[in-house]
Amino acid sequence: MPVTDPTLLKIVESRLLDRLVCRKCGARNPPGATKCRRCRSRNLRPKKKRIGIKK
Ligand SMILES: [Zn+2]
């Protein structure tokens, strides 16, 4: 389902930017997490994906 509401889209984008992705199992973790919620690995990396932002 595509997101068409601009306000909602902004929230979705910022949430995607804030996600932490586990390098071990690939699970997405909430921002600020220190351990993976699935495999408890601490090998998390921030998911930095620019959507619609050009610099
Ligand atoms: Zn994991």
mmCIF file of the protein (N, C-alpha, C, O) and its ligand, coordinates in Angstrom:
data_MODEL
# 
_entry.id   MODEL 
# 
loop_
_entity.id 
_entity.type 
_entity.pdbx_number_of_molecules 
1 polymer     1 
2 non-polymer 1 
# 
_entity_poly.entity_id                      1 
_entity_poly.type                           'polypeptide(L)' 
_entity_poly.nstd_linkage                   no 
_entity_poly.nstd_monomer                   no 
_entity_poly.pdbx_seq_one_letter_code       MPVTDPTLLKIVESRLLDRLVCRKCGARNPPGATKCRRCRSRNLRPKKKRIGIKK 
_entity_poly.pdbx_seq_one_letter_code_can   MPVTDPTLLKIVESRLLDRLVCRKCGARNPPGATKCRRCRSRNLRPKKKRIGIKK 
_entity_poly.pdbx_strand_id                 A 
# 
loop_
_entity_poly_seq.entity_id 
_entity_poly_seq.num 
_entity_poly_seq.mon_id 
_entity_poly_seq.hetero 
1 1  MET n 
1 2  PRO n 
1 3  VAL n 
1 4  THR n 
1 5  ASP n 
1 6  PRO n 
1 7  THR n 
1 8  LEU n 
1 9  LEU n 
1 10 LYS n 
1 11 ILE n 
1 12 VAL n 
1 13 GLU n 
1 14 SER n 
1 15 ARG n 
1 16 LEU n 
1 17 LEU n 
1 18 ASP n 
1 19 ARG n 
1 20 LEU n 
1 21 VAL n 
1 22 CYS n 
1 23 ARG n 
1 24 LYS n 
1 25 CYS n 
1 26 GLY n 
1 27 ALA n 
1 28 ARG n 
1 29 ASN n 
1 30 PRO n 
1 31 PRO n 
1 32 GLY n 
1 33 ALA n 
1 34 THR n 
1 35 LYS n 
1 36 CYS n 
1 37 ARG n 
1 38 ARG n 
1 39 CYS n 
1 40 ARG n 
1 41 SER n 
1 42 ARG n 
1 43 ASN n 
1 44 LEU n 
1 45 ARG n 
1 46 PRO n 
1 47 LYS n 
1 48 LYS n 
1 49 LYS n 
1 50 ARG n 
1 51 ILE n 
1 52 GLY n 
1 53 ILE n 
1 54 LYS n 
1 55 LYS n 
# 
loop_
_struct_asym.id 
_struct_asym.entity_id 
A 1 
B 2 
# 
loop_
_chem_comp.id 
_chem_comp.type 
_chem_comp.mon_nstd_flag 
ALA 'L-peptide linking' y 
ARG 'L-peptide linking' y 
ASN 'L-peptide linking' y 
ASP 'L-peptide linking' y 
CYS 'L-peptide linking' y 
GLU 'L-peptide linking' y 
GLY 'peptide linking'   y 
ILE 'L-peptide linking' y 
LEU 'L-peptide linking' y 
LYS 'L-peptide linking' y 
MET 'L-peptide linking' y 
PRO 'L-peptide linking' y 
SER 'L-peptide linking' y 
THR 'L-peptide linking' y 
VAL 'L-peptide linking' y 
ZN  non-polymer         . 
# 
_pdbx_entity_nonpoly.entity_id   2 
_pdbx_entity_nonpoly.name        ? 
_pdbx_entity_nonpoly.comp_id     ZN 
# 
_pdbx_nonpoly_scheme.asym_id         B 
_pdbx_nonpoly_scheme.entity_id       2 
_pdbx_nonpoly_scheme.mon_id          ZN 
_pdbx_nonpoly_scheme.ndb_seq_num     1 
_pdbx_nonpoly_scheme.pdb_seq_num     101 
_pdbx_nonpoly_scheme.auth_seq_num    101 
_pdbx_nonpoly_scheme.pdb_mon_id      ZN 
_pdbx_nonpoly_scheme.auth_mon_id     ZN 
_pdbx_nonpoly_scheme.pdb_strand_id   A 
_pdbx_nonpoly_scheme.pdb_ins_code    . 
# 
loop_
_atom_site.group_PDB 
_atom_site.id 
_atom_site.type_symbol 
_atom_site.label_atom_id 
_atom_site.label_alt_id 
_atom_site.label_comp_id 
_atom_site.label_asym_id 
_atom_site.label_entity_id 
_atom_site.label_seq_id 
_atom_site.pdbx_PDB_ins_code 
_atom_site.Cartn_x 
_atom_site.Cartn_y 
_atom_site.Cartn_z 
_atom_site.occupancy 
_atom_site.B_iso_or_equiv 
_atom_site.pdbx_formal_charge 
_atom_site.auth_seq_id 
_atom_site.auth_comp_id 
_atom_site.auth_asym_id 
_atom_site.auth_atom_id 
_atom_site.pdbx_PDB_model_num 
ATOM   1   N  N  . MET A 1 1  ? 0.840  -1.203  0.000  1.00 0.00 ? 1   MET A N  1 
ATOM   2   C  CA . MET A 1 1  ? 0.000  0.000   0.000  1.00 0.00 ? 1   MET A CA 1 
ATOM   3   C  C  . MET A 1 1  ? 0.872  1.250   0.000  1.00 0.00 ? 1   MET A C  1 
ATOM   4   O  O  . MET A 1 1  ? 1.627  1.471   0.947  1.00 0.00 ? 1   MET A O  1 
ATOM   5   N  N  . PRO A 1 2  ? 0.785  2.052   -1.020 1.00 0.00 ? 2   PRO A N  1 
ATOM   6   C  CA . PRO A 1 2  ? 1.615  3.251   -1.090 1.00 0.00 ? 2   PRO A CA 1 
ATOM   7   C  C  . PRO A 1 2  ? 1.130  4.333   -0.124 1.00 0.00 ? 2   PRO A C  1 
ATOM   8   O  O  . PRO A 1 2  ? -0.065 4.508   0.111  1.00 0.00 ? 2   PRO A O  1 
ATOM   9   N  N  . VAL A 1 3  ? 2.100  5.037   0.417  1.00 0.00 ? 3   VAL A N  1 
ATOM   10  C  CA . VAL A 1 3  ? 1.767  6.123   1.343  1.00 0.00 ? 3   VAL A CA 1 
ATOM   11  C  C  . VAL A 1 3  ? 1.668  7.423   0.557  1.00 0.00 ? 3   VAL A C  1 
ATOM   12  O  O  . VAL A 1 3  ? 2.624  7.847   -0.092 1.00 0.00 ? 3   VAL A O  1 
ATOM   13  N  N  . THR A 1 4  ? 0.525  8.032   0.623  1.00 0.00 ? 4   THR A N  1 
ATOM   14  C  CA . THR A 1 4  ? 0.323  9.236   -0.181 1.00 0.00 ? 4   THR A CA 1 
ATOM   15  C  C  . THR A 1 4  ? 0.244  10.495  0.676  1.00 0.00 ? 4   THR A C  1 
ATOM   16  O  O  . THR A 1 4  ? 0.517  11.595  0.195  1.00 0.00 ? 4   THR A O  1 
ATOM   17  N  N  . ASP A 1 5  ? -0.124 10.337  1.929  1.00 0.00 ? 5   ASP A N  1 
ATOM   18  C  CA . ASP A 1 5  ? -0.223 11.493  2.817  1.00 0.00 ? 5   ASP A CA 1 
ATOM   19  C  C  . ASP A 1 5  ? 1.175  12.041  3.113  1.00 0.00 ? 5   ASP A C  1 
ATOM   20  O  O  . ASP A 1 5  ? 2.009  11.315  3.653  1.00 0.00 ? 5   ASP A O  1 
ATOM   21  N  N  . PRO A 1 6  ? 1.447  13.290  2.777  1.00 0.00 ? 6   PRO A N  1 
ATOM   22  C  CA . PRO A 1 6  ? 2.793  13.863  2.962  1.00 0.00 ? 6   PRO A CA 1 
ATOM   23  C  C  . PRO A 1 6  ? 3.232  13.859  4.423  1.00 0.00 ? 6   PRO A C  1 
ATOM   24  O  O  . PRO A 1 6  ? 4.404  13.626  4.720  1.00 0.00 ? 6   PRO A O  1 
ATOM   25  N  N  . THR A 1 7  ? 2.312  14.110  5.320  1.00 0.00 ? 7   THR A N  1 
ATOM   26  C  CA . THR A 1 7  ? 2.660  14.115  6.747  1.00 0.00 ? 7   THR A CA 1 
ATOM   27  C  C  . THR A 1 7  ? 3.055  12.721  7.201  1.00 0.00 ? 7   THR A C  1 
ATOM   28  O  O  . THR A 1 7  ? 4.037  12.535  7.919  1.00 0.00 ? 7   THR A O  1 
ATOM   29  N  N  . LEU A 1 8  ? 2.277  11.758  6.770  1.00 0.00 ? 8   LEU A N  1 
ATOM   30  C  CA . LEU A 1 8  ? 2.542  10.369  7.124  1.00 0.00 ? 8   LEU A CA 1 
ATOM   31  C  C  . LEU A 1 8  ? 3.860  9.907   6.500  1.00 0.00 ? 8   LEU A C  1 
ATOM   32  O  O  . LEU A 1 8  ? 4.637  9.176   7.115  1.00 0.00 ? 8   LEU A O  1 
ATOM   33  N  N  . LEU A 1 9  ? 4.084  10.342  5.291  1.00 0.00 ? 9   LEU A N  1 
ATOM   34  C  CA . LEU A 1 9  ? 5.301  9.965   4.571  1.00 0.00 ? 9   LEU A CA 1 
ATOM   35  C  C  . LEU A 1 9  ? 6.546  10.440  5.315  1.00 0.00 ? 9   LEU A C  1 
ATOM   36  O  O  . LEU A 1 9  ? 7.557  9.739   5.370  1.00 0.00 ? 9   LEU A O  1 
ATOM   37  N  N  . LYS A 1 10 ? 6.458  11.632  5.882  1.00 0.00 ? 10  LYS A N  1 
ATOM   38  C  CA . LYS A 1 10 ? 7.589  12.171  6.635  1.00 0.00 ? 10  LYS A CA 1 
ATOM   39  C  C  . LYS A 1 10 ? 7.886  11.310  7.844  1.00 0.00 ? 10  LYS A C  1 
ATOM   40  O  O  . LYS A 1 10 ? 9.045  11.046  8.163  1.00 0.00 ? 10  LYS A O  1 
ATOM   41  N  N  . ILE A 1 11 ? 6.840  10.877  8.510  1.00 0.00 ? 11  ILE A N  1 
ATOM   42  C  CA . ILE A 1 11 ? 7.002  10.037  9.692  1.00 0.00 ? 11  ILE A CA 1 
ATOM   43  C  C  . ILE A 1 11 ? 7.615  8.695   9.298  1.00 0.00 ? 11  ILE A C  1 
ATOM   44  O  O  . ILE A 1 11 ? 8.514  8.187   9.968  1.00 0.00 ? 11  ILE A O  1 
ATOM   45  N  N  . VAL A 1 12 ? 7.122  8.144   8.223  1.00 0.00 ? 12  VAL A N  1 
ATOM   46  C  CA . VAL A 1 12 ? 7.631  6.861   7.739  1.00 0.00 ? 12  VAL A CA 1 
ATOM   47  C  C  . VAL A 1 12 ? 9.104  6.968   7.369  1.00 0.00 ? 12  VAL A C  1 
ATOM   48  O  O  . VAL A 1 12 ? 9.900  6.085   7.689  1.00 0.00 ? 12  VAL A O  1 
ATOM   49  N  N  . GLU A 1 13 ? 9.458  8.053   6.694  1.00 0.00 ? 13  GLU A N  1 
ATOM   50  C  CA . GLU A 1 13 ? 10.851 8.253   6.278  1.00 0.00 ? 13  GLU A CA 1 
ATOM   51  C  C  . GLU A 1 13 ? 11.775 8.363   7.484  1.00 0.00 ? 13  GLU A C  1 
ATOM   52  O  O  . GLU A 1 13 ? 12.832 7.734   7.527  1.00 0.00 ? 13  GLU A O  1 
ATOM   53  N  N  . SER A 1 14 ? 11.370 9.165   8.459  1.00 0.00 ? 14  SER A N  1 
ATOM   54  C  CA . SER A 1 14 ? 12.224 9.360   9.625  1.00 0.00 ? 14  SER A CA 1 
ATOM   55  C  C  . SER A 1 14 ? 12.356 8.063   10.408 1.00 0.00 ? 14  SER A C  1 
ATOM   56  O  O  . SER A 1 14 ? 13.394 7.795   11.014 1.00 0.00 ? 14  SER A O  1 
ATOM   57  N  N  . ARG A 1 15 ? 11.316 7.276   10.391 1.00 0.00 ? 15  ARG A N  1 
ATOM   58  C  CA . ARG A 1 15 ? 11.383 5.988   11.097 1.00 0.00 ? 15  ARG A CA 1 
ATOM   59  C  C  . ARG A 1 15 ? 12.324 5.028   10.385 1.00 0.00 ? 15  ARG A C  1 
ATOM   60  O  O  . ARG A 1 15 ? 13.058 4.274   11.024 1.00 0.00 ? 15  ARG A O  1 
ATOM   61  N  N  . LEU A 1 16 ? 12.296 5.063   9.094  1.00 0.00 ? 16  LEU A N  1 
ATOM   62  C  CA . LEU A 1 16 ? 13.196 4.204   8.325  1.00 0.00 ? 16  LEU A CA 1 
ATOM   63  C  C  . LEU A 1 16 ? 14.649 4.608   8.561  1.00 0.00 ? 16  LEU A C  1 
ATOM   64  O  O  . LEU A 1 16 ? 15.544 3.766   8.623  1.00 0.00 ? 16  LEU A O  1 
ATOM   65  N  N  . LEU A 1 17 ? 14.859 5.908   8.691  1.00 0.00 ? 17  LEU A N  1 
ATOM   66  C  CA . LEU A 1 17 ? 16.210 6.403   8.899  1.00 0.00 ? 17  LEU A CA 1 
ATOM   67  C  C  . LEU A 1 17 ? 16.731 6.032   10.277 1.00 0.00 ? 17  LEU A C  1 
ATOM   68  O  O  . LEU A 1 17 ? 17.934 5.853   10.471 1.00 0.00 ? 17  LEU A O  1 
ATOM   69  N  N  . ASP A 1 18 ? 15.831 5.920   11.214 1.00 0.00 ? 18  ASP A N  1 
ATOM   70  C  CA . ASP A 1 18 ? 16.241 5.684   12.586 1.00 0.00 ? 18  ASP A CA 1 
ATOM   71  C  C  . ASP A 1 18 ? 16.486 4.218   12.905 1.00 0.00 ? 18  ASP A C  1 
ATOM   72  O  O  . ASP A 1 18 ? 17.017 3.889   13.966 1.00 0.00 ? 18  ASP A O  1 
ATOM   73  N  N  . ARG A 1 19 ? 16.108 3.355   12.006 1.00 0.00 ? 19  ARG A N  1 
ATOM   74  C  CA . ARG A 1 19 ? 16.189 1.929   12.303 1.00 0.00 ? 19  ARG A CA 1 
ATOM   75  C  C  . ARG A 1 19 ? 17.625 1.445   12.445 1.00 0.00 ? 19  ARG A C  1 
ATOM   76  O  O  . ARG A 1 19 ? 18.554 1.942   11.808 1.00 0.00 ? 19  ARG A O  1 
ATOM   77  N  N  . LEU A 1 20 ? 17.756 0.464   13.301 1.00 0.00 ? 20  LEU A N  1 
ATOM   78  C  CA . LEU A 1 20 ? 19.034 -0.225  13.410 1.00 0.00 ? 20  LEU A CA 1 
ATOM   79  C  C  . LEU A 1 20 ? 18.857 -1.630  12.852 1.00 0.00 ? 20  LEU A C  1 
ATOM   80  O  O  . LEU A 1 20 ? 17.907 -2.332  13.199 1.00 0.00 ? 20  LEU A O  1 
ATOM   81  N  N  . VAL A 1 21 ? 19.767 -2.028  11.996 1.00 0.00 ? 21  VAL A N  1 
ATOM   82  C  CA . VAL A 1 21 ? 19.657 -3.341  11.378 1.00 0.00 ? 21  VAL A CA 1 
ATOM   83  C  C  . VAL A 1 21 ? 20.768 -4.248  11.905 1.00 0.00 ? 21  VAL A C  1 
ATOM   84  O  O  . VAL A 1 21 ? 21.936 -3.862  11.947 1.00 0.00 ? 21  VAL A O  1 
ATOM   85  N  N  . CYS A 1 22 ? 20.390 -5.433  12.295 1.00 0.00 ? 22  CYS A N  1 
ATOM   86  C  CA . CYS A 1 22 ? 21.355 -6.399  12.808 1.00 0.00 ? 22  CYS A CA 1 
ATOM   87  C  C  . CYS A 1 22 ? 22.197 -6.938  11.654 1.00 0.00 ? 22  CYS A C  1 
ATOM   88  O  O  . CYS A 1 22 ? 21.672 -7.330  10.612 1.00 0.00 ? 22  CYS A O  1 
ATOM   89  N  N  . ARG A 1 23 ? 23.517 -6.951  11.863 1.00 0.00 ? 23  ARG A N  1 
ATOM   90  C  CA . ARG A 1 23 ? 24.399 -7.464  10.807 1.00 0.00 ? 23  ARG A CA 1 
ATOM   91  C  C  . ARG A 1 23 ? 24.401 -8.981  10.784 1.00 0.00 ? 23  ARG A C  1 
ATOM   92  O  O  . ARG A 1 23 ? 24.815 -9.596  9.801  1.00 0.00 ? 23  ARG A O  1 
ATOM   93  N  N  . LYS A 1 24 ? 23.950 -9.564  11.839 1.00 0.00 ? 24  LYS A N  1 
ATOM   94  C  CA . LYS A 1 24 ? 23.998 -11.012 11.941 1.00 0.00 ? 24  LYS A CA 1 
ATOM   95  C  C  . LYS A 1 24 ? 22.767 -11.660 11.311 1.00 0.00 ? 24  LYS A C  1 
ATOM   96  O  O  . LYS A 1 24 ? 22.874 -12.539 10.456 1.00 0.00 ? 24  LYS A O  1 
ATOM   97  N  N  . CYS A 1 25 ? 21.595 -11.202 11.756 1.00 0.00 ? 25  CYS A N  1 
ATOM   98  C  CA . CYS A 1 25 ? 20.377 -11.857 11.269 1.00 0.00 ? 25  CYS A CA 1 
ATOM   99  C  C  . CYS A 1 25 ? 19.518 -10.938 10.411 1.00 0.00 ? 25  CYS A C  1 
ATOM   100 O  O  . CYS A 1 25 ? 18.559 -11.386 9.784  1.00 0.00 ? 25  CYS A O  1 
ATOM   101 N  N  . GLY A 1 26 ? 19.864 -9.644  10.382 1.00 0.00 ? 26  GLY A N  1 
ATOM   102 C  CA . GLY A 1 26 ? 19.141 -8.729  9.514  1.00 0.00 ? 26  GLY A CA 1 
ATOM   103 C  C  . GLY A 1 26 ? 17.842 -8.209  10.094 1.00 0.00 ? 26  GLY A C  1 
ATOM   104 O  O  . GLY A 1 26 ? 17.056 -7.570  9.396  1.00 0.00 ? 26  GLY A O  1 
ATOM   105 N  N  . ALA A 1 27 ? 17.617 -8.477  11.352 1.00 0.00 ? 27  ALA A N  1 
ATOM   106 C  CA . ALA A 1 27 ? 16.390 -7.993  11.980 1.00 0.00 ? 27  ALA A CA 1 
ATOM   107 C  C  . ALA A 1 27 ? 16.465 -6.489  12.199 1.00 0.00 ? 27  ALA A C  1 
ATOM   108 O  O  . ALA A 1 27 ? 17.533 -5.929  12.448 1.00 0.00 ? 27  ALA A O  1 
ATOM   109 N  N  . ARG A 1 28 ? 15.318 -5.859  12.100 1.00 0.00 ? 28  ARG A N  1 
ATOM   110 C  CA . ARG A 1 28 ? 15.276 -4.424  12.351 1.00 0.00 ? 28  ARG A CA 1 
ATOM   111 C  C  . ARG A 1 28 ? 14.993 -4.184  13.827 1.00 0.00 ? 28  ARG A C  1 
ATOM   112 O  O  . ARG A 1 28 ? 14.110 -4.797  14.427 1.00 0.00 ? 28  ARG A O  1 
ATOM   113 N  N  . ASN A 1 29 ? 15.767 -3.280  14.380 1.00 0.00 ? 29  ASN A N  1 
ATOM   114 C  CA . ASN A 1 29 ? 15.602 -2.965  15.783 1.00 0.00 ? 29  ASN A CA 1 
ATOM   115 C  C  . ASN A 1 29 ? 15.254 -1.502  15.952 1.00 0.00 ? 29  ASN A C  1 
ATOM   116 O  O  . ASN A 1 29 ? 15.584 -0.675  15.102 1.00 0.00 ? 29  ASN A O  1 
ATOM   117 N  N  . PRO A 1 30 ? 14.587 -1.181  17.050 1.00 0.00 ? 30  PRO A N  1 
ATOM   118 C  CA . PRO A 1 30 ? 14.208 0.212   17.266 1.00 0.00 ? 30  PRO A CA 1 
ATOM   119 C  C  . PRO A 1 30 ? 15.432 1.079   17.520 1.00 0.00 ? 30  PRO A C  1 
ATOM   120 O  O  . PRO A 1 30 ? 16.461 0.593   17.989 1.00 0.00 ? 30  PRO A O  1 
ATOM   121 N  N  . PRO A 1 31 ? 15.316 2.366   17.207 1.00 0.00 ? 31  PRO A N  1 
ATOM   122 C  CA . PRO A 1 31 ? 16.434 3.282   17.436 1.00 0.00 ? 31  PRO A CA 1 
ATOM   123 C  C  . PRO A 1 31 ? 16.816 3.298   18.911 1.00 0.00 ? 31  PRO A C  1 
ATOM   124 O  O  . PRO A 1 31 ? 15.948 3.305   19.784 1.00 0.00 ? 31  PRO A O  1 
ATOM   125 N  N  . GLY A 1 32 ? 18.101 3.302   19.179 1.00 0.00 ? 32  GLY A N  1 
ATOM   126 C  CA . GLY A 1 32 ? 18.554 3.318   20.562 1.00 0.00 ? 32  GLY A CA 1 
ATOM   127 C  C  . GLY A 1 32 ? 18.805 1.937   21.120 1.00 0.00 ? 32  GLY A C  1 
ATOM   128 O  O  . GLY A 1 32 ? 19.303 1.798   22.237 1.00 0.00 ? 32  GLY A O  1 
ATOM   129 N  N  . ALA A 1 33 ? 18.463 0.903   20.347 1.00 0.00 ? 33  ALA A N  1 
ATOM   130 C  CA . ALA A 1 33 ? 18.688 -0.459  20.820 1.00 0.00 ? 33  ALA A CA 1 
ATOM   131 C  C  . ALA A 1 33 ? 20.178 -0.768  20.818 1.00 0.00 ? 33  ALA A C  1 
ATOM   132 O  O  . ALA A 1 33 ? 20.908 -0.344  19.922 1.00 0.00 ? 33  ALA A O  1 
ATOM   133 N  N  . THR A 1 34 ? 20.619 -1.501  21.817 1.00 0.00 ? 34  THR A N  1 
ATOM   134 C  CA . THR A 1 34 ? 22.028 -1.876  21.881 1.00 0.00 ? 34  THR A CA 1 
ATOM   135 C  C  . THR A 1 34 ? 22.223 -3.336  21.506 1.00 0.00 ? 34  THR A C  1 
ATOM   136 O  O  . THR A 1 34 ? 23.320 -3.761  21.144 1.00 0.00 ? 34  THR A O  1 
ATOM   137 N  N  . LYS A 1 35 ? 21.137 -4.096  21.600 1.00 0.00 ? 35  LYS A N  1 
ATOM   138 C  CA . LYS A 1 35 ? 21.211 -5.505  21.234 1.00 0.00 ? 35  LYS A CA 1 
ATOM   139 C  C  . LYS A 1 35 ? 20.103 -5.840  20.258 1.00 0.00 ? 35  LYS A C  1 
ATOM   140 O  O  . LYS A 1 35 ? 19.035 -5.227  20.275 1.00 0.00 ? 35  LYS A O  1 
ATOM   141 N  N  . CYS A 1 36 ? 20.361 -6.798  19.425 1.00 0.00 ? 36  CYS A N  1 
ATOM   142 C  CA . CYS A 1 36 ? 19.334 -7.271  18.514 1.00 0.00 ? 36  CYS A CA 1 
ATOM   143 C  C  . CYS A 1 36 ? 18.248 -7.984  19.305 1.00 0.00 ? 36  CYS A C  1 
ATOM   144 O  O  . CYS A 1 36 ? 18.527 -8.784  20.198 1.00 0.00 ? 36  CYS A O  1 
ATOM   145 N  N  . ARG A 1 37 ? 17.022 -7.678  18.962 1.00 0.00 ? 37  ARG A N  1 
ATOM   146 C  CA . ARG A 1 37 ? 15.924 -8.280  19.722 1.00 0.00 ? 37  ARG A CA 1 
ATOM   147 C  C  . ARG A 1 37 ? 15.704 -9.734  19.325 1.00 0.00 ? 37  ARG A C  1 
ATOM   148 O  O  . ARG A 1 37 ? 15.053 -10.486 20.050 1.00 0.00 ? 37  ARG A O  1 
ATOM   149 N  N  . ARG A 1 38 ? 16.233 -10.125 18.201 1.00 0.00 ? 38  ARG A N  1 
ATOM   150 C  CA . ARG A 1 38 ? 16.021 -11.499 17.750 1.00 0.00 ? 38  ARG A CA 1 
ATOM   151 C  C  . ARG A 1 38 ? 17.157 -12.421 18.176 1.00 0.00 ? 38  ARG A C  1 
ATOM   152 O  O  . ARG A 1 38 ? 16.924 -13.465 18.785 1.00 0.00 ? 38  ARG A O  1 
ATOM   153 N  N  . CYS A 1 39 ? 18.397 -12.026 17.849 1.00 0.00 ? 39  CYS A N  1 
ATOM   154 C  CA . CYS A 1 39 ? 19.520 -12.920 18.119 1.00 0.00 ? 39  CYS A CA 1 
ATOM   155 C  C  . CYS A 1 39 ? 20.425 -12.403 19.241 1.00 0.00 ? 39  CYS A C  1 
ATOM   156 O  O  . CYS A 1 39 ? 21.391 -13.064 19.623 1.00 0.00 ? 39  CYS A O  1 
ATOM   157 N  N  . ARG A 1 40 ? 20.106 -11.231 19.757 1.00 0.00 ? 40  ARG A N  1 
ATOM   158 C  CA . ARG A 1 40 ? 20.828 -10.622 20.878 1.00 0.00 ? 40  ARG A CA 1 
ATOM   159 C  C  . ARG A 1 40 ? 22.267 -10.265 20.528 1.00 0.00 ? 40  ARG A C  1 
ATOM   160 O  O  . ARG A 1 40 ? 23.101 -10.061 21.410 1.00 0.00 ? 40  ARG A O  1 
ATOM   161 N  N  . SER A 1 41 ? 22.542 -10.195 19.255 1.00 0.00 ? 41  SER A N  1 
ATOM   162 C  CA . SER A 1 41 ? 23.862 -9.739  18.853 1.00 0.00 ? 41  SER A CA 1 
ATOM   163 C  C  . SER A 1 41 ? 23.955 -8.238  19.061 1.00 0.00 ? 41  SER A C  1 
ATOM   164 O  O  . SER A 1 41 ? 22.953 -7.528  18.974 1.00 0.00 ? 41  SER A O  1 
ATOM   165 N  N  . ARG A 1 42 ? 25.151 -7.759  19.336 1.00 0.00 ? 42  ARG A N  1 
ATOM   166 C  CA . ARG A 1 42 ? 25.301 -6.316  19.494 1.00 0.00 ? 42  ARG A CA 1 
ATOM   167 C  C  . ARG A 1 42 ? 25.844 -5.683  18.221 1.00 0.00 ? 42  ARG A C  1 
ATOM   168 O  O  . ARG A 1 42 ? 26.207 -4.508  18.184 1.00 0.00 ? 42  ARG A O  1 
ATOM   169 N  N  . ASN A 1 43 ? 25.883 -6.492  17.203 1.00 0.00 ? 43  ASN A N  1 
ATOM   170 C  CA . ASN A 1 43 ? 26.405 -6.016  15.927 1.00 0.00 ? 43  ASN A CA 1 
ATOM   171 C  C  . ASN A 1 43 ? 25.298 -5.333  15.120 1.00 0.00 ? 43  ASN A C  1 
ATOM   172 O  O  . ASN A 1 43 ? 24.803 -5.867  14.127 1.00 0.00 ? 43  ASN A O  1 
ATOM   173 N  N  . LEU A 1 44 ? 24.932 -4.149  15.576 1.00 0.00 ? 44  LEU A N  1 
ATOM   174 C  CA . LEU A 1 44 ? 23.883 -3.412  14.904 1.00 0.00 ? 44  LEU A CA 1 
ATOM   175 C  C  . LEU A 1 44 ? 24.472 -2.253  14.115 1.00 0.00 ? 44  LEU A C  1 
ATOM   176 O  O  . LEU A 1 44 ? 25.460 -1.639  14.518 1.00 0.00 ? 44  LEU A O  1 
ATOM   177 N  N  . ARG A 1 45 ? 23.854 -1.977  13.005 1.00 0.00 ? 45  ARG A N  1 
ATOM   178 C  CA . ARG A 1 45 ? 24.288 -0.821  12.254 1.00 0.00 ? 45  ARG A CA 1 
ATOM   179 C  C  . ARG A 1 45 ? 23.068 0.040   11.937 1.00 0.00 ? 45  ARG A C  1 
ATOM   180 O  O  . ARG A 1 45 ? 21.973 -0.473  11.707 1.00 0.00 ? 45  ARG A O  1 
ATOM   181 N  N  . PRO A 1 46 ? 23.272 1.344   11.929 1.00 0.00 ? 46  PRO A N  1 
ATOM   182 C  CA . PRO A 1 46 ? 22.159 2.229   11.580 1.00 0.00 ? 46  PRO A CA 1 
ATOM   183 C  C  . PRO A 1 46 ? 21.837 2.122   10.106 1.00 0.00 ? 46  PRO A C  1 
ATOM   184 O  O  . PRO A 1 46 ? 22.726 2.045   9.259  1.00 0.00 ? 46  PRO A O  1 
ATOM   185 N  N  . LYS A 1 47 ? 20.577 2.119   9.824  1.00 0.00 ? 47  LYS A N  1 
ATOM   186 C  CA . LYS A 1 47 ? 20.166 2.048   8.431  1.00 0.00 ? 47  LYS A CA 1 
ATOM   187 C  C  . LYS A 1 47 ? 20.050 3.455   7.886  1.00 0.00 ? 47  LYS A C  1 
ATOM   188 O  O  . LYS A 1 47 ? 19.058 4.148   8.111  1.00 0.00 ? 47  LYS A O  1 
ATOM   189 N  N  . LYS A 1 48 ? 21.056 3.858   7.182  1.00 0.00 ? 48  LYS A N  1 
ATOM   190 C  CA . LYS A 1 48 ? 21.072 5.218   6.655  1.00 0.00 ? 48  LYS A CA 1 
ATOM   191 C  C  . LYS A 1 48 ? 20.685 5.187   5.197  1.00 0.00 ? 48  LYS A C  1 
ATOM   192 O  O  . LYS A 1 48 ? 21.493 4.895   4.315  1.00 0.00 ? 48  LYS A O  1 
ATOM   193 N  N  . LYS A 1 49 ? 19.451 5.490   4.978  1.00 0.00 ? 49  LYS A N  1 
ATOM   194 C  CA . LYS A 1 49 ? 18.977 5.492   3.604  1.00 0.00 ? 49  LYS A CA 1 
ATOM   195 C  C  . LYS A 1 49 ? 18.307 6.825   3.337  1.00 0.00 ? 49  LYS A C  1 
ATOM   196 O  O  . LYS A 1 49 ? 17.335 7.190   3.997  1.00 0.00 ? 49  LYS A O  1 
ATOM   197 N  N  . ARG A 1 50 ? 18.822 7.526   2.391  1.00 0.00 ? 50  ARG A N  1 
ATOM   198 C  CA . ARG A 1 50 ? 18.216 8.821   2.097  1.00 0.00 ? 50  ARG A CA 1 
ATOM   199 C  C  . ARG A 1 50 ? 17.104 8.659   1.087  1.00 0.00 ? 50  ARG A C  1 
ATOM   200 O  O  . ARG A 1 50 ? 17.311 8.184   -0.030 1.00 0.00 ? 50  ARG A O  1 
ATOM   201 N  N  . ILE A 1 51 ? 15.943 9.056   1.497  1.00 0.00 ? 51  ILE A N  1 
ATOM   202 C  CA . ILE A 1 51 ? 14.799 8.970   0.605  1.00 0.00 ? 51  ILE A CA 1 
ATOM   203 C  C  . ILE A 1 51 ? 14.343 10.366  0.248  1.00 0.00 ? 51  ILE A C  1 
ATOM   204 O  O  . ILE A 1 51 ? 13.844 11.107  1.094  1.00 0.00 ? 51  ILE A O  1 
ATOM   205 N  N  . GLY A 1 52 ? 14.517 10.710  -0.988 1.00 0.00 ? 52  GLY A N  1 
ATOM   206 C  CA . GLY A 1 52 ? 14.045 12.010  -1.450 1.00 0.00 ? 52  GLY A CA 1 
ATOM   207 C  C  . GLY A 1 52 ? 14.858 13.172  -0.938 1.00 0.00 ? 52  GLY A C  1 
ATOM   208 O  O  . GLY A 1 52 ? 14.448 14.324  -1.080 1.00 0.00 ? 52  GLY A O  1 
ATOM   209 N  N  . ILE A 1 53 ? 16.014 12.893  -0.339 1.00 0.00 ? 53  ILE A N  1 
ATOM   210 C  CA . ILE A 1 53 ? 16.853 13.981  0.136  1.00 0.00 ? 53  ILE A CA 1 
ATOM   211 C  C  . ILE A 1 53 ? 18.153 13.977  -0.678 1.00 0.00 ? 53  ILE A C  1 
ATOM   212 O  O  . ILE A 1 53 ? 18.911 13.007  -0.668 1.00 0.00 ? 53  ILE A O  1 
ATOM   213 N  N  . LYS A 1 54 ? 18.378 15.055  -1.359 1.00 0.00 ? 54  LYS A N  1 
ATOM   214 C  CA . LYS A 1 54 ? 19.609 15.134  -2.151 1.00 0.00 ? 54  LYS A CA 1 
ATOM   215 C  C  . LYS A 1 54 ? 20.480 16.240  -1.631 1.00 0.00 ? 54  LYS A C  1 
ATOM   216 O  O  . LYS A 1 54 ? 20.028 17.359  -1.385 1.00 0.00 ? 54  LYS A O  1 
ATOM   217 N  N  . LYS A 1 55 ? 21.741 15.905  -1.468 1.00 0.00 ? 55  LYS A N  1 
ATOM   218 C  CA . LYS A 1 55 ? 22.676 16.919  -0.960 1.00 0.00 ? 55  LYS A CA 1 
ATOM   219 C  C  . LYS A 1 55 ? 23.800 17.113  -1.949 1.00 0.00 ? 55  LYS A C  1 
ATOM   220 O  O  . LYS A 1 55 ? 24.696 17.924  -1.714 1.00 0.00 ? 55  LYS A O  1 
HETATM 221 ZN ZN . ZN  B 2 .  ? 20.156 -10.198 15.060 1.00 0.00 2 101 ZN  A ZN 1 
# 
